[in-house]
Structure formats: structure tokens, C-alpha cells
């Protein structure tokens, strides 16, 4: 397979950004792009963009929940090493009776997880294409 050129990486990033903006997610694109300075070129910018996009989508659509989950992920670590996906609040029997629900779940929209999976596959493919089968994430030291 022919290696991608720096222009190819720029085109992929440009196309990804356009797709996001066209979907009405220009604010997400702006937040991600503001974090792309001081990188080593188009490949690193593309990889970093996709990683940040995965993070944004995996946190869900609600800004308040995103802020809470970011704080929790930064300070709480699981035994498996996987990030916390959400927060579940179990209500007391009295609250359950009063509000008609047993628990409240704050977390990402499960329908968005397909997008996260697709983006992770794209990222894996880009890394394998650039570095071959031996790049660190391909050896099983990440999820």
C-alpha cells in the first residue's frame, strides 16, 4: 500500500472538520482545533484531532455532563484502567416512589458510541498504515 503524503493527511483532516461543521458541530470543531498548536505536522494534527473528537463524543452531548465526567475521569481511576463511562445515581425508596424512577444515569448517548467505534477504527488504520503492525496501540497496551 502506498504511503499517504502530508497533503493526504491534510485532506483527511479538512474533510473530517467539514463533516463535523456540516453536522452542526462547529463548536466542537473549534474546541478541538484550538488544541492543535505545537504539533509536528499534518499527521500528528489529524491523529490528535481524531483522539480529541473521540473524547468529545464519548462524553456525550450535554455540556454539563461532559464537564462532570471530565472531572471524574481526571481524578478517579478504575481497576481495569478504562475511563469512567458515566455516573449512576440510585434513588432511595422514598425518592423512587416520589419521582417514579429507581435511578438516574448521567453519561454519553449510547447511539453516539458507534461513531466512537468508527473513529477508533479510523485512528487504528491510520497508525497501522503509517507505522506498520508494531505501533504501541496495536500491541494490546491500550483498549
C-alpha positions in Angstrom: 0.0 0.0 0.0 1.4 3.4 -1.0 2.2 5.7 2.0 0.0 8.8 2.5 1.5 12.1 1.8 1.3 15.1 4.1 -1.3 16.5 1.7 -3.3 13.3 2.1 -3.4 13.8 5.9 -4.3 17.5 5.4 -7.2 16.5 3.1 -8.5 13.9 5.6 -8.4 16.4 8.4 -10.1 19.0 6.3 -12.8 16.6 5.2 -13.3 15.4 8.8 -13.6 19.0 10.0 -16.1 19.8 7.2 -18.2 16.8 8.1 -18.4 17.9 11.7 -19.2 21.5 10.9 -21.8 20.5 8.3 -23.4 18.3 11.1 -23.9 21.5 13.2 -21.0 20.7 15.5 -18.8 23.7 14.7 -18.3 24.5 18.4 -16.8 21.0 19.0 -14.6 21.5 16.0 -13.4 24.9 17.3 -12.6 23.4 20.7 -10.6 20.7 19.1 -8.7 22.9 16.7 -7.8 25.3 19.5 -5.8 22.4 21.0 -3.8 21.6 17.8 -1.0 24.0 18.1 2.6 23.0 18.6 2.2 19.6 16.8 4.7 18.1 14.4 2.7 18.3 11.1 -0.4 17.1 9.3 -0.2 13.5 10.5 0.1 14.5 14.2 -2.7 17.1 13.8 -5.0 14.5 12.2 -4.3 11.9 14.9 -4.7 14.5 17.7 -7.9 15.8 16.2 -9.4 12.3 16.0 -8.4 11.5 19.6 -10.0 14.7 20.9 -13.1 14.0 18.8 -13.4 10.5 20.2 -13.1 12.1 23.7 -15.8 14.7 22.9 -18.2 12.2 21.5 -17.6 9.5 24.2 -18.5 12.1 26.8 -21.9 12.7 25.3 -23.8 15.7 24.1 -24.8 17.5 27.3 -22.2 20.2 28.2 -22.8 19.9 32.0 -22.4 16.1 31.9 -19.2 16.5 29.8 -17.7 18.8 32.5 -18.6 16.4 35.3 -17.3 13.4 33.5 -14.0 15.1 32.6 -13.5 16.0 36.3 -14.4 12.4 37.4 -12.1 10.9 34.7 -9.3 13.1 35.8 -9.4 12.1 39.4 -11.0 8.6 39.6 -9.3 5.6 38.1 -10.9 2.2 37.6 -9.2 -1.1 38.3 -9.3 -2.0 34.6 -7.7 1.3 33.6 -10.7 2.1 31.4 -12.2 5.6 31.7 -15.4 6.0 33.7 -18.3 6.0 31.2 -21.0 7.6 33.3 -22.4 8.1 36.7 -25.4 6.3 38.1 -27.4 7.7 41.0 -29.7 5.2 42.8 -32.6 6.8 44.4 -33.9 5.9 47.9 -37.2 4.1 48.0 -38.9 7.3 49.0 -37.4 9.2 46.1 -38.3 6.3 43.7 -41.9 6.5 44.9 -41.9 10.3 44.5 -40.3 10.6 41.1 -41.2 7.2 39.6 -37.6 6.2 38.7 -35.2 3.9 40.5 -32.0 5.6 39.2 -30.6 8.5 37.2 -27.9 7.8 34.7 -25.6 10.6 33.5 -23.4 9.6 30.7 -22.8 9.5 27.0 -25.6 8.8 24.5 -25.2 5.1 23.5 -26.2 5.9 19.9 -23.0 8.0 19.7 -20.8 5.1 20.6 -21.0 3.7 17.1 -19.3 6.9 15.9 -16.7 6.5 18.6 -16.0 2.9 17.4 -15.7 4.0 13.8 -13.4 6.8 14.7 -11.2 4.5 16.7 -11.1 2.1 13.7 -10.0 5.0 11.5 -7.3 6.0 14.0 -6.1 2.4 14.2 -5.9 2.2 10.4 -4.0 5.5 10.1 -1.5 4.4 12.8 -1.0 1.0 11.2 -0.7 2.5 7.7 2.0 4.9 9.0 3.9 2.7 11.5 3.0 -0.8 10.4 1.7 -3.5 12.7 4.2 -2.7 15.5 2.8 0.7 16.7 2.2 0.7 20.5 -1.6 0.7 20.4 -1.6 -2.4 18.2 0.3 -4.5 20.7 -2.6 -4.6 23.2 -1.4 -1.9 25.6 -4.5 0.1 25.1 -8.1 -0.8 25.0 
